[in-house]
Amino acid sequence: MQEVVSWNGDQSHCNITFLRSKNDWEEEDVLSLLALLANINVVLKGEDGIYWPHNSSGQFTIKSYRKETFKGSTQLDFPAKAIWKSKAPTKVCFLAWAETKGKIPLEEILARRSFK
């Protein structure tokens, strides 16, 4: 954690670096994560440890992050099970997932091919 969190008195600052470049469709989620982390009060637990308050174990998980992000929202998450657990090829699953995120101009593609 010493590599990620720096302290200025009682205030902490997260210095996050990613192993790979983010994709266009991940930009919004990364910004949301950084905004959420900016509002978190980092508490040291023992030697070099941090507690994530949105999970009962104190460990950060993507599930607890998404739950916190969409808390109180009526927006439904994309149909993950229907897409990723289907028997369709992976590239078809990816295409369906990308479309749920609005990242594929499907109407334009279909119009070009005369499938109105």
C-alpha positions as CSV (number, residue, x, y, z in Angstrom):
1,M,0.0,0.0,0.0
2,Q,2.9,2.4,0.5
3,E,3.3,2.4,-3.3
4,V,-0.4,3.4,-3.8
5,V,-1.2,5.7,-0.9
6,S,0.7,8.8,0.1
7,W,0.0,10.8,3.2
8,N,0.0,14.6,3.8
9,G,-0.5,14.9,7.6
10,D,-3.9,13.2,8.2
11,Q,-5.0,13.3,4.6
12,S,-4.3,10.4,2.1
13,H,-3.9,10.5,-1.6
14,C,-4.2,7.5,-4.0
15,N,-1.5,7.2,-6.7
16,I,-3.1,4.6,-8.9
17,T,-1.4,3.3,-12.1
18,F,-3.0,0.7,-14.3
19,L,-1.1,-2.2,-15.9
20,R,-2.7,-1.6,-19.3
21,S,-4.2,1.4,-21.1
22,K,-7.9,1.7,-20.6
23,N,-10.3,1.2,-23.5
24,D,-12.8,3.9,-24.6
25,W,-15.7,2.1,-23.0
26,E,-13.9,1.9,-19.7
27,E,-13.2,5.6,-19.4
28,E,-16.4,6.4,-17.5
29,D,-16.0,3.5,-15.1
30,V,-12.4,4.5,-14.3
31,L,-13.4,8.1,-13.7
32,S,-16.2,6.9,-11.5
33,L,-13.8,4.7,-9.5
34,L,-11.3,7.6,-9.0
35,A,-14.2,9.9,-7.9
36,L,-15.3,7.3,-5.4
37,L,-11.8,6.7,-4.1
38,A,-11.3,10.5,-3.7
39,N,-14.3,10.6,-1.3
40,I,-13.1,7.6,0.8
41,N,-11.4,8.2,4.1
42,V,-8.5,5.8,4.2
43,V,-8.0,4.2,7.5
44,L,-4.8,2.4,8.4
45,K,-5.3,-1.0,10.0
46,G,-2.1,-2.2,11.6
47,E,0.9,-2.1,9.5
48,D,0.4,-1.1,5.9
49,G,-3.3,-2.1,5.4
50,I,-6.4,-0.4,4.2
51,Y,-10.0,-1.2,5.0
52,W,-12.7,-0.9,2.3
53,P,-15.9,0.2,4.1
54,H,-18.3,-1.1,1.4
55,N,-17.6,-4.7,2.0
56,S,-18.0,-6.7,5.3
57,S,-14.6,-8.3,4.9
58,G,-12.9,-4.9,4.4
59,Q,-11.5,-6.0,1.1
60,F,-12.1,-4.1,-2.1
61,T,-14.0,-6.1,-4.7
62,I,-15.5,-5.1,-8.0
63,K,-18.8,-6.4,-6.8
64,S,-18.8,-4.1,-3.8
65,Y,-17.7,-1.2,-6.0
66,R,-20.5,-1.7,-8.5
67,K,-23.0,-2.2,-5.6
68,E,-21.9,1.1,-4.1
69,T,-21.9,2.9,-7.4
70,F,-25.4,1.9,-8.4
71,K,-26.9,2.1,-4.9
72,G,-30.4,3.6,-5.1
73,S,-30.3,3.5,-8.9
74,T,-33.3,2.1,-10.8
75,Q,-31.0,1.5,-13.8
76,L,-30.6,-2.2,-14.5
77,D,-27.2,-3.6,-15.1
78,F,-26.6,-5.1,-18.5
79,P,-27.8,-8.7,-18.7
80,A,-24.5,-10.3,-17.9
81,K,-25.7,-13.9,-17.4
82,A,-27.7,-13.8,-20.6
83,I,-24.7,-12.6,-22.6
84,W,-21.6,-14.2,-21.0
85,K,-23.2,-17.5,-19.9
86,S,-24.8,-18.2,-23.3
87,K,-23.4,-20.8,-25.7
88,A,-22.6,-18.2,-28.3
89,P,-19.0,-17.7,-29.4
90,T,-17.0,-15.3,-27.3
91,K,-16.8,-12.7,-30.1
92,V,-20.6,-12.7,-30.3
93,C,-20.9,-12.3,-26.6
94,F,-18.4,-9.4,-26.7
95,L,-20.4,-7.7,-29.6
96,A,-23.7,-8.1,-27.6
97,W,-22.0,-6.7,-24.4
98,A,-20.5,-3.7,-26.4
99,E,-23.9,-2.9,-27.8
100,T,-25.5,-2.8,-24.3
101,K,-22.9,-0.2,-23.5
102,G,-23.8,1.8,-26.6
103,K,-20.4,1.4,-28.1
104,I,-21.5,0.0,-31.5
105,P,-23.4,2.1,-34.0
106,L,-25.6,-0.9,-34.8
107,E,-28.4,1.1,-36.4
108,E,-26.0,2.7,-38.8
109,I,-24.4,-0.6,-39.7
110,L,-27.8,-2.2,-40.3
111,A,-29.0,0.8,-42.4
112,R,-25.9,0.5,-44.6
113,R,-26.8,-3.1,-45.2
114,S,-30.5,-2.2,-45.9
115,F,-31.8,-4.0,-42.8
116,K,-34.2,-1.2,-41.5
